[in-house]
């Protein structure tokens, strides 16, 4: 049998994001490096009575600032609009808009996008109006009549998680492979990793990959409050997100989108594109432990990391000619919950052994909150920026060391690694409820 062709190299040629710290890559990067915080009172709904009444909201967002003629997309849910704005930035940076040889059927999209925001007030009002107190049950005829009056078919349709990808295809003309995954907080990392694999095997030339999400609504906030997963520091929201700190008490909800243009290297070279970075490894695993708990020894997280490093050809126990570990920065999942941070630390130590403490390892969730299904894509863009600038962002609010979290989390102040050789290779971790673990390795592009 003839030998199988070598997998294609895959590069990133464009990226864009919408975050609570801003909506332009360079602007947000400056704020991350400065250690700014995006937290404040929830304004999307009346949350004053909630145990957690603060979040990291995207402020002053207008889709028309990114799509000059947004048309019907302007009525889409906010998370879908985030994804379109982030995609427009990635599209512009990639230069694909002027490439006349792009084949629509070889251009796809793989997103990790959450459900659209429920029409909560009208839905609840319909339920209440249909309640038969004497029978203690819902009168479904009354419910249907009320729903016809108050619920919008368009808003109900837009709750489907595949709709952001449909809007994306409509705006940018991608007619190739189309996927969406909902693997909780690991979703957009999984989407990017699987899009990378799809390009490697030659099923497409170009892919949008990333994710979008907003759970800053009554139902979303209530769920995490009942899980006791969110910080309750109502008196001091700006310091509430404290990944790896001994006093951490949960994450802060964020929202937004991160989108990347992934491209086969030969396709990028044919049009003279300049890659931002190269994806060189992807790992995925399942804990098969509990829905909301990580496997206590971090075995699933370690498996995903090891798989990604193996594919990248990186020995985690070895150093380079410069004496540094081969991975120069790890973007942590780093939620700020007691369980996640200590177990992620344990997993990183099990993978890198004695070298673990020599790798800068920080969480930008300390500044922009947890973007849920969009988190992984945004954090991968952080890795790209670290490679481009040689600077790694800090973990802010890290004031009280935790004996169980004893690695280099870049506490409170960004670090310039250019004096020691810059940043060549990064690893980005994302772990989701249900035991989903995904890791991507990116490196500086070398022809």
TAGIKA-V728742 format. One record per residue. PHI is phi as a letter, one per 40 degrees, with the letter a starting at -180 (* if undefined). OMEGA is omega in radians with two decimals (* if undefined). NEAR is the number of other C-alpha atoms within 8 Angstrom. Layout:
PHI;OMEGA;NEAR + PHI;OMEGA;NEAR
//
This chain:
*;3.10;2 + c;3.13;3 + c;3.10;4 + c;3.13;4 + c;3.11;4 + c;3.12;4 + c;-3.14;7 + c;2.97;10 + c;-3.07;11 + b;-3.12;14 + b;3.07;15 + b;-3.09;14 + b;3.10;17 + a;3.06;15 + a;3.11;17 + a;3.12;16 + a;2.98;18 + b;-3.02;15 + b;3.06;12 + c;3.09;15 + c;-3.13;12 + h;-2.98;10 + b;3.08;12 + b;-2.99;10 + d;-3.07;8 + c;-3.14;6 + c;3.14;9 + c;-3.13;12 + c;3.11;10 + c;-3.13;8 + c;3.09;10 + c;-3.14;13 + c;3.13;13 + c;-3.14;8 + g;-3.13;14 + c;3.12;9 + b;-3.08;9 + b;-2.98;12 + c;3.10;14 + a;-3.12;10 + c;3.05;8 + c;3.11;12 + b;-3.06;6 + c;-3.14;6 + a;-3.14;7 + c;-3.03;7 + b;-3.03;11 + c;-3.12;5 + c;-3.11;6 + c;3.10;7 + d;2.99;7 + b;-3.07;12 + b;-3.13;11 + b;-3.10;13 + a;3.03;14 + b;-3.10;14 + c;2.97;12 + c;-3.06;12 + b;2.98;6 + f;-3.13;4 + c;3.04;6 + b;-3.11;6 + c;-3.11;12 + c;3.05;8 + c;-3.09;6 + b;3.04;9 + b;-3.06;10 + d;3.13;6 + b;-3.02;5 + c;3.06;9 + f;-3.07;5 + c;-3.14;6 + c;-3.13;8 + c;3.11;8 + c;3.12;5 + c;3.08;10 + d;-3.03;11 + d;-3.12;8 + c;3.08;14 + c;3.08;14 + c;3.07;12 + d;-3.08;14 + c;3.12;18 + c;3.13;13 + c;3.11;14 + c;3.13;16 + c;3.13;16 + c;3.10;11 + c;3.13;14 + c;3.13;15 + c;-3.14;13 + c;-3.11;10 + c;-3.09;9 + c;-3.07;11 + g;-3.08;9 + c;-3.11;8 + c;-3.12;7 + c;-3.13;5 + c;-3.00;8 + c;-3.08;5 + c;3.11;4 + c;-3.11;8 + c;-3.06;6 + d;-3.11;10 + c;3.06;10 + b;-3.09;14 + b;-3.03;15 + b;-3.14;16 + a;3.06;16 + b;-3.09;18 + b;2.92;17 + b;-3.03;18 + b;-3.13;17 + c;3.08;11 + c;3.06;8 + c;-3.12;13 + c;3.13;11 + c;3.00;8 + c;-2.83;9 + c;-3.05;9 + c;-3.14;6 + c;3.13;9 + c;-3.14;11 + c;3.12;8 + c;3.10;8 + c;3.11;12 + c;-3.12;10 + c;-3.12;7 + c;-3.10;9 + c;-3.09;12 + c;3.07;10 + c;-3.03;9 + c;-3.12;6 + c;-3.13;4 + c;-3.09;5 + f;3.12;7 + a;3.08;7 + c;2.98;9 + c;-2.98;9 + c;3.05;7 + c;3.11;6 + c;3.13;9 + c;-3.12;13 + c;3.13;8 + c;3.12;8 + c;3.13;11 + c;3.11;10 + c;-3.13;8 + c;-2.92;6 + b;-3.07;8 + c;-3.12;11 + c;3.09;7 + d;-3.13;6 + c;-3.13;6 + c;3.09;12 + c;3.12;11 + c;-3.06;7 + c;3.07;11 + c;-3.10;12 + c;-3.04;9 + c;3.11;12 + c;-3.05;9 + c;3.07;10 + d;3.11;12 + c;3.11;13 + c;3.08;8 + c;3.14;11 + c;3.14;14 + c;-3.12;12 + c;-3.07;8 + c;-2.96;6 + b;3.03;6 + g;3.10;8 + c;-3.06;13 + b;-3.11;11 + c;-3.10;11 + d;-3.09;12 + b;-3.11;9 + a;2.95;9 + a;3.08;12 + b;3.12;12 + b;3.14;10 + b;3.05;13 + f;-2.97;12 + c;3.10;15 + c;-2.90;17 + d;-3.04;18 + c;3.01;20 + c;3.08;17 + c;3.14;13 + c;3.13;16 + c;3.14;13 + c;-3.12;11 + c;3.03;9 + c;3.07;13 + d;3.13;11 + c;3.14;8 + c;3.09;10 + c;3.11;16 + d;-3.08;12 + c;3.00;8 + g;-3.11;9 + c;3.10;9 + a;3.08;13 + b;-3.06;11 + b;3.08;12 + b;2.77;14 + c;3.08;13 + a;3.13;15 + i;-3.12;18 + a;3.11;18 + a;-3.14;19 + a;2.89;17 + a;3.02;15 + b;3.09;11 + c;3.04;13 + a;-2.99;10 + d;-3.09;9 + c;-3.12;8 + c;3.14;9 + c;-3.13;12 + d;-3.11;9 + d;-3.12;8 + c;3.06;10 + c;-3.13;11 + c;3.06;7 + c;-3.07;6 + f;-3.09;8 + c;-3.07;11 + b;3.08;13 + c;3.11;13 + b;-3.12;9 + c;-3.11;8 + c;-3.09;9 + c;-3.08;4 + a;-3.09;7 + d;-3.05;13 + c;3.13;9 + b;-3.04;7 + c;-3.14;14 + c;-3.04;18 + b;-3.14;17 + d;3.05;16 + g;3.11;14 + c;-3.12;14 + d;-3.06;8 + c;-3.12;6 + c;-3.14;14 + b;3.08;13 + h;-3.10;15 + c;3.03;16 + b;-3.10;15 + c;3.02;15 + b;3.11;16 + a;3.09;20 + i;-3.12;17 + a;2.99;20 + b;-3.13;19 + b;3.11;17 + b;2.95;15 + c;3.05;15 + b;-3.01;15 + a;2.98;14 + c;-3.07;14 + d;-3.11;10 + c;3.10;7 + c;3.12;9 + c;-3.13;14 + c;-3.13;9 + c;-3.13;7 + b;3.07;7 + g;-3.13;6 + c;3.09;10 + b;3.14;7 + c;3.05;11 + c;-3.13;12 + a;3.10;13 + b;3.00;13 + c;-3.08;13 + b;3.11;13 + a;3.09;13 + a;3.10;14 + b;-3.13;15 + a;3.14;14 + a;3.05;12 + b;3.09;9 + c;-3.02;14 + f;-3.07;6 + b;3.07;9 + a;-3.09;10 + c;-3.05;7 + b;-3.12;7 + b;3.07;10 + c;3.03;12 + d;-2.91;11 + d;3.14;6 + c;3.12;7 + g;-3.05;12 + c;3.13;10 + c;3.11;12 + c;3.13;14 + c;3.14;12 + c;3.13;11 + c;3.12;15 + c;-3.13;15 + c;3.12;10 + c;-3.14;12 + c;-3.14;16 + c;3.11;15 + c;3.13;10 + c;3.13;10 + c;-3.12;9 + g;-3.09;6 + b;3.04;8 + c;-3.07;8 + c;-3.13;13 + c;-3.06;9 + b;3.06;7 + b;3.11;10 + c;-3.14;8 + c;3.14;5 + c;3.13;5 + g;3.13;6 + c;2.98;9 + d;-3.11;13 + c;3.03;11 + c;-3.03;11 + c;3.12;12 + a;3.03;13 + b;2.99;13 + c;-3.04;16 + c;2.89;11 + c;2.85;10 + f;-3.04;13 + c;-3.04;14 + g;3.00;16 + c;-3.12;14 + d;-3.03;9 + c;-3.03;8 + d;-2.96;11 + c;3.14;14 + c;-3.12;11 + c;3.06;12 + c;3.07;13 + d;3.13;12 + d;-3.13;10 + c;3.12;13 + c;3.12;11 + c;3.13;11 + c;-3.13;8 + c;-3.01;11 + c;3.09;10 + f;-3.09;10 + c;-3.12;7 + c;-3.05;10 + d;-3.07;11 + c;-3.13;10 + c;-3.11;9 + b;3.05;12 + d;-2.87;12 + a;-2.99;12 + b;-3.11;15 + b;3.08;14 + c;3.03;13 + c;3.09;13 + c;-3.10;15 + b;-3.07;14 + b;-3.14;15 + g;-3.09;18 + c;-3.09;12 + c;3.07;15 + f;-3.03;13 + c;3.08;18 + c;-2.99;20 + c;-3.04;16 + c;-3.13;16 + c;3.12;16 + c;-3.12;12 + c;3.03;11 + c;3.06;11 + c;3.04;11 + d;3.10;10 + c;3.12;14 + c;3.12;11 + c;3.09;11 + c;3.10;12 + c;-3.07;16 + c;-3.03;9 + b;-3.06;8 + g;-3.12;12 + b;3.08;15 + b;-3.08;13 + c;-3.09;14 + c;2.81;17 + b;-3.11;18 + c;3.14;11 + g;3.12;13 + c;-3.04;12 + b;-3.06;6 + b;-3.09;7 + c;3.06;10 + b;-3.13;9 + d;3.12;6 + c;3.13;6 + b;-2.94;11 + b;3.08;9 + b;-3.10;9 + c;-3.07;11 + c;-3.12;11 + f;-3.00;14 + c;2.86;13 + g;-3.10;10 + b;3.10;12 + d;-3.07;13 + b;3.09;9 + c;-3.13;9 + c;-3.14;11 + c;3.11;9 + c;3.14;6 + b;3.07;5 + h;3.09;6 + g;-3.12;12 + b;3.14;16 + b;-3.02;9 + b;3.13;13 + b;3.07;15 + b;-3.13;13 + b;-3.10;15 + b;3.01;15 + a;-3.13;14 + b;-3.05;12 + b;3.02;12 + d;-3.07;11 + g;3.09;14 + g;3.11;18 + c;3.14;14 + b;3.13;16 + b;3.14;17 + b;3.07;15 + b;3.04;16 + b;3.07;15 + b;3.10;14 + b;3.06;12 + d;-3.13;12 + c;3.01;9 + b;-3.12;3 + d;*;2
//
